[in-house]
């Protein structure tokens, strides 16, 4: 009997549509001779759906019609598996529509990539691919991530961060503090978003204020970083876990501005330079203008790949991730920018140029999920003890028990 692989996607984050694209690519790539694929879609209203129509990305152009073709569901954990059940349930008959053995989360951003969904799988003993709860949370929060990278000695740009409450309490003090610690030009980012959403550049105090206002409309925490001049943006994917990981070839991403915007990534807004690997919006990150392999020396390529592996391990990552780098072309200084723990298109286009096709990549993710589950089953999470029995029949607790 084939394993049933559930692909979880959608969600309520600003990256909802990108998740749909990535998941559809992944579902079509999964080896159907080895696995049965179960689509599990989370709408922006936090409603779960399944159905054959979810395999066709064109169906998402009209969401009302799509929902009519799908079945709304609830997901129920039962003995290490996920039951996909009809909602609302029928009074008579079987309401279990499907069962999932292994979960592959492809929800980008909030409440999907940040450890929330991983926590559900973890709590219920469901094998799942990608980072665990802690690594997912750290990877999604740029402040946590930068702090760990800095303390681990990995090269990053200078940065400061604040809560939105700090800004509302005294914006002038925040601006003064930022200008005293950092030099223009600056990048301002929401702490916990991806796909370049809410990111702005600032060249002076007025534009800095505008950028912060934009960032805190998406998150209650923001980070400000010094921009790298003469920028070359290079990305590297990593697959594996703490016991062993492999770095992909590098890509050089060709943006139309000084940083890769949402439009560059997903709406065909990239410049005319570089090789194109796709031309439609439905291709996600695979449609971004890029050069593969990146135009670095062998020594430079090896250095970036080593940094990618170090970053992956330091942050406790697993599954497939993409680490983005900033290079100053003038002095060749390399900086770790961020990790994407569920990268757009799962970075399949990088692995196709390395050592496996998209189908092989998905098989690797399933195998890594099962490997982690086997390892966790060998760990001790509790031991036989009955503290309550030792306390007698009293209700005051250990301190209130009298001999």
C-alpha positions, 0 to 999 in steps of 0.5 A: 500500500502506498504512503499517503502524502498530504500537502498543506498549503494556502493560509492567511498570510500575505504569501497565500497565493505564492503558497498555492503556486509552490504547492501545486508545483510540488503536488505534480512533482511527487512520484505517484508510483510511490505515494498518493497525494492528498491536497489540504488547502487552508483558505484565508478564512481559516477553512480547510478544503480538499478535492481534485480541483485543488490540483489545477492552479487555474481553478484558483482564479475564481475562489467561489467556484473553486470552493463549490468543487471542493469539500470543506473538511476538518483535520483530526489527528489519530494514532500518528496519522491525520484523518481528513473528515467531512465538514459539516459531518453527515448524521449517517455514514462514514465522514472520513474522506482520507488518511494522511501518513506524512505531511508536507507543509508548503504554507509560506509565512505566518501560521504555517512557516513559523512553527504553528503548523509544525506544532500541530504535527509535533503534538500529534506525532505526525511525520512532517517535512522541513524544520521543526517548531523551534527552527521554523520559528527562528527562521521566520523571525528575522530578529531571532535569526540575526541574533543567532547568526551574529552570536555564532560568528557568521557574517551579517550586516549591521542591524537594529530592531524595535517593537512597534510600541517603541515606535508609537511611544517615541518615533523621534527617539527611534529615528535618532537611535537608528541614525546613531548606530547605522549609516544610510542607505538602510533597509527596513523590514517587518520581522516575520514576513517573507517574499519581500512584503513590507520591505522598503529602502531608506536613504534619509530620515524622511524615507526611513520614517515612511519605511517604518510605518510601512513595516509595522502595518504588517508586523509588531516588530521591525528590523533596520539593516545597513544596505550592501552597496554594489549589491550582488544577490546570491542564493543557495539551497540546502537539503538534509538535517543536523546529521548531514546536509548538502548545498546546491549550486548557486543562483545569481538573482537579477532584480530590477532595483537594489533589492529583489522586490515582490514584483521581481520575484513573482510578477515578472518584474525582473530586469532583462539581464540573465537567463530566464527559467520561466515566463509566467506568474504561475511559475513562482520563484522559478520564473524569476530572472536568474543566472545558474550557476552564479558568476562567482569563482570556484573559491567564492562559490565554495565559500558561499556554500560552506556559509549556507551549510553553517547557517542551516546547521546553526539554525537547526534547520531540516528538509529543504531551505534556501539561504540568501546572501548579499555580496558587495561586488566592490570588496567581495564581502559576503553577508548572510541575509536570511533563511527561507525554511519553506522556500518559494517553489521549494527551490526545485530549480536549484536542485535540477541543476545540482543532482536531482529533479523535482520528483527526486527532491519531493522523495527526499523530503518524504524520506527525511520526514520519516527519518526524523520520526524514527529518530524521535521515537527513540528519544525519551520524552517521559518516564514512569512516575506517579507523583500524585500517588505519592502525595496521599489524598490531600489537595494542597500539593507537596508543600501542604502535605504533612508527614 
